[in-house]
Each structure stands twice: as C-alpha cells, then as structure tokens.
C-alpha cells in the first residue's frame, strides 16, 4: 500500500494523489497539521524533506517524480502517461 505525506496547496501532492486514485492503487493520504506535525516530518525526512513523500509497503520511494517512475516500473503506468 502507498502512503503519501502531503500538505494543502501542494500541486505535486495533488498529482501523486490523483495518479494513485486514477490507477486504483491502494493508498492513504496523510496531511500536514491534520495527521502529522512538521516536527515529526522533519524527524523522518530531515530539514530538506519536500512534499510529497511517498512510501510503498513501508519503503521510502521519494517525491512526485520518483513515485511516477516507481509506478511505471511496476507496470501500472504506460510509458508516455503522466509526463
């Protein structure tokens, strides 16, 4: 299952969420200040951590571009989609 750590107003967060929903992949979205704090995010991803941060089965994938690449490599996404 995918876990997306996101925040309001983040277009890359929206893109990842939309992609996972479009592909009907099991996922959960956690929002900053609703589901986790900035401090807990920094503790996990460091000061330079950007949004979104995505994990798959408890393994960190990275941000938006890395998630698209991961989904493509897992054969859930055609080569030319979502570029």
C-alpha positions as CSV (number, residue, x, y, z in Angstrom):
1,X,0.0,0.0,0.0
2,X,1.1,3.5,-0.8
3,X,1.3,6.1,1.9
4,X,1.5,9.8,0.8
5,X,2.6,12.5,3.2
6,X,1.3,15.7,1.8
7,X,0.2,19.2,2.6
8,X,-2.5,21.6,1.4
9,X,-1.6,23.8,-1.6
10,X,1.0,21.4,-2.9
11,X,0.5,20.7,-6.7
12,X,2.9,17.7,-6.6
13,X,0.9,16.2,-3.7
14,X,-2.3,16.6,-5.7
15,X,-0.7,15.0,-8.8
16,X,0.5,11.9,-6.8
17,X,-2.9,11.5,-5.1
18,X,-4.7,11.8,-8.5
19,X,-2.4,9.3,-10.1
20,X,-2.8,6.7,-7.4
21,X,-6.6,7.2,-7.5
22,X,-6.7,7.1,-11.3
23,X,-4.8,3.8,-11.3
24,X,-6.9,2.5,-8.5
25,X,-3.9,1.6,-6.4
26,X,-4.4,1.2,-2.7
27,X,-3.2,4.2,-0.8
28,X,-3.7,6.5,2.1
29,X,-3.1,10.3,2.2
30,X,-1.8,11.9,5.4
31,X,-2.0,15.7,5.6
32,X,0.4,18.0,7.4
33,X,-1.1,19.5,10.6
34,X,-4.1,17.1,10.4
35,X,-2.4,13.7,10.6
36,X,1.2,14.6,11.4
37,X,3.3,17.6,12.6
38,X,6.1,19.4,10.9
39,X,8.4,18.2,13.7
40,X,7.6,14.5,13.1
41,X,8.0,15.0,9.3
42,X,11.5,16.6,9.8
43,X,12.4,13.8,12.2
44,X,11.6,11.3,9.5
45,X,12.8,13.1,6.3
46,X,15.1,15.8,7.5
47,X,15.1,19.6,7.2
48,X,15.3,19.3,3.4
49,X,12.4,16.9,3.0
50,X,10.0,18.1,0.5
51,X,6.3,17.3,-0.2
52,X,5.0,14.9,-1.1
53,X,6.9,12.0,0.5
54,X,5.7,8.6,-0.6
55,X,6.3,5.1,0.8
56,X,5.2,1.8,-0.6
57,X,4.9,-1.1,1.9
58,X,7.0,0.9,4.4
59,X,9.8,1.6,2.0
60,X,10.5,5.2,1.0
61,X,10.0,5.9,-2.7
62,X,10.6,9.7,-2.6
63,X,8.6,12.6,-4.2
64,X,6.4,13.0,-7.2
65,X,8.8,12.2,-9.9
66,X,10.2,9.1,-8.1
67,X,6.6,7.9,-7.4
68,X,5.7,8.2,-11.1
69,X,8.9,6.3,-12.1
70,X,8.2,3.6,-9.4
71,X,4.6,3.1,-10.6
72,X,5.9,2.9,-14.2
73,X,8.5,0.3,-13.3
74,X,5.8,-1.7,-11.6
75,X,3.9,-1.7,-14.9
76,X,1.0,0.2,-13.5
77,X,1.6,3.2,-15.8
78,X,2.1,3.3,-19.6
79,X,5.5,4.7,-20.7
80,X,4.0,8.0,-22.1
81,X,1.4,8.7,-19.4
82,X,1.7,11.4,-16.8
83,X,4.8,13.2,-18.2
